Amino acid sequence: MSDIQAFLLGLIQGLTEYLPVSSSGHLEIGKMLLGIDPEAGGLQFDIIVHIATVLATIAILFKEISWILKGMFKFEWNSETKYALNIIISMIPVGIVGLYFKDSIEALYANEHVRTMVVGVCLLITAVLLTLTHFYKANEKENISPLHSFIIGIAQAVAVLPGLSRSGSTIATGLLLGNKKEKLAQFSFLMVIPPILGEALLDFRHFLSPSTEYLAEHGASAPLSVSAMTIGFLAAFVSGCFACKWMISIVKKCKLIYFGIYCAIAGILVLILG
């Protein structure tokens, strides 16, 4: 992977991690268009750019994160503790999927042709979800409930499939449940921080003492250059900061249907050309 390719893929990851168009699906499309072997350093690069976007989330939502942590360390039942509990509840479904179904899901689209088909179909599903938000009506509850947190967490767990947007799935699900749009984008971005960091640390552990079989299976047999990793990280971080702020503004205006149209077009093109 060249430095220019790393920059472009980092840019794609940073923008699409927050915009409801599927970062994993667009990374696959980007690699295909740039002629990059998906097995060459793929896991390394994915870990790096995902950590970059998590750090972008922390940077943009630092005030909110500080508010939660300060409230938790008061060691009392308050609004901050309730918020943290809802984030933990939202993590349960994706934790179950990660522990028991990760290998099965990866095997589902290990074949390049199958993976491309999955991306196309999931982009169309994302399009449907985003289009449905056009009929959004808010309820009178000020905060997201534990039950809604769990249901939104299920949406996040299903979105492990490439092409099914995590932010699109969680935000659209929350809107369709009637939650206030002002609260939803923030919650959606905060709830993904622990799972992504946890997965990245688990995968990074294998690089500290890798086996030949693991590296071959996960496409890490051709390590990336330091410059490519650095450029990809910076591109994902900077573009992620921009996209995170932009997405929060978009959700407040509830204009997700335009991204639904985009995902529908992209999904159809992937199925036709893939």
C-alpha positions, 0 to 999 in steps of 0.5 A: 500500500502506497502513502497516497493510497493510505491517505485516501483510505484514511480519508474514506474511513474518517468521513464514513465512520460518522456519516451514515454510509458504512465505513467498512463498506466504503473501505472495501469499495476504496480498496477495489477502486484503488487496486489494493490487495485486500489481504495486504496489511488489511488488518493492520490498517483497519486497526490503525484507522479505527483507533484514529476515528475513536480518538477523533470522537474523544476529541470532539466529545471530550466535554461530554465524556468529562461530564460522564466521568466526573459524575461517575466518580461522585459514586452516587446515582445521578444523571451521569451514572444513568447515561454511563449505564445506558452505554454499558447496556448498549454494548451487550449485543455487540459483545455477544456477537464479538465473543460468539459469532465473529469467526462465523461472520468473517467466514461469511464474506471471506470470499471476495465475491461474496464480500462484495455482494454482502456490501452491496446488499447491506448498503441497500438495507442502510438506504431503507433504514435512513429513508424511514427516518423521514417519518421520524416523530419524537416522543416526550422523553428527555433521555434515552431509556435502558430498553432503547439503549439495548435495542440501539445496541442490537442495531450496532451489533448487526452493523458488523456486516460490511456495508451496513452503516453502524452510525446509520443503523444506530441513529436510524433505530433511535429515531424510529424509536422516537428518541430526541435527535438532539441526544441521539448522535452524541449517544451513538458516537459515545457508545461505539468507543469501548467496543472499537477500542476493545476489539483493536486491543484484542487484534493488536495482541496478535501482532505482539506475538503473531502466529503464521496461521493468524497472519495469513488468515487475517491478511497481515502477511505484508506489513505496512510501512511506517509512513503509510500507517502514519499518513492513514492514521492522520487522514482518518483522525482529521477527517473524522473530527470534521465528519463527527461535528458535521454528522451531529449537525445533520442529525439535529436537522434530521436530513438523513434521507439524502444519505439513504438515496446515496446508499441506494445508488452505491449499493446498486452500483456495487451489485452491478459492477462487483 
